[in-house]
């Protein structure tokens, strides 16, 4: 999602994604559009998404490959998730990014789409792109690659290929590419004014839409002045384009190349990555298709290495004829702000921590308590008292100290069910509340009369220890001091009670006088 939003930021004023469909969940997905943080609505069903966004007419279906191959659940099948989208009146195009789709499912989708005048791109497609406007899937790669291929603004070339998800042929090994489509985006950008629209139909035996389907569409787009076709051996899809060229249905320049000419070097039929790319009969060979395209009027180079020159010569011819106006000043795309996480990872920026923990650390391979690894604690056979000493006191205390801590834990572990905290927890749990609510109801009763007695005892013990540091004090003196404190508290309470009683008596006497005077006046 992030790559698509970043692409939209380079050439669009607003994001082109209307919503996200995630079966079983609803809400919003936060994403950055430049410096601005936006929210994309998430819908649980296709019908709900189409009703909420009636102007959206493209449905992109990402299907997990493993779920398709194993057919774990019917909800994950291509038909079950794509057919409802095709049946929506607002959806015109369905792009399926998935491999291993059964041919029977693909035929079912193709039949319905053609009967209802809709378009299916894929399956097994790497996606498509309309420069500066719209991107399907992961085509064109990273944002740096998109800018390098000038895909942030429209050009004059329409491109269609059979590039799918599994591609093993890349011409420029040093160029970052995701297949044949990316390779050609780079090639076209080097020798022309760039791509207007590029589509990969997928390498399956039965693609949802054919090369000629998109060539016909490109032929009717005024902004597209020339077309580039990259086919492959296997199948007869290219021959429909041959017939269209012979019949004059395509009146724009077409530069074409069918890869796989090396198949004749193999003695037996070989599979070349895609399901539909296999060396079969002579009519399905790359040589036969290239010759047929050339005879029909397409511009076909002698090799793939010469394809770039053929595209360049064709484009220069269009410029000379005045069909294409060369771009005088290149548009500078806006710079994508770098995310804080990636900037920190690349050591470009530093950020202050919000929470500092000096007790435990779980950043490394294993958690550490006050710098002591968990494995070391286990190997040494340390107990609960040792762990508490590390967490509370941030150091390893002597054995007699940790033993004392363990005794305290055993003595104070439970006071039974009769105290208010346990009683409230039991009552709350019996009322049907959850575990956290039940626990909190008991914790809220902890005070001076419950739990606080232990706290007060600890305070007195610490006060006595602190006094011993400065002058000699006996246990008897400590007891007397505590007793005096209690006596002072008792006398303070008695004095306060007497004052309140006196105030109440005065108030009652004044009220009595008020009633008596009122009666005399009434008489």
PyMOL commands that set and color helices and strands:
alter all, ss='L'
color gray80, all
select helices_A, chain A and resi 2-11+46-52+65-70+74-76+78-86+103-115+143-148+180-191+211-219+237-246+261-265+282-284+286-296+307-320+340-345+374-379+384-393+399-411+420-430+435-443+452-470+475-522
alter helices_A, ss='H'
color red, helices_A
select strands_A, chain A and resi 20-21+27-33+36-43+58-62+93-97+119-122+127-130+134-137+157-161+195-200+226-232+253-259+299-300+360-361+368-369+372-373
alter strands_A, ss='S'
color yellow, strands_A
deselect
rebuild
show_as cartoon
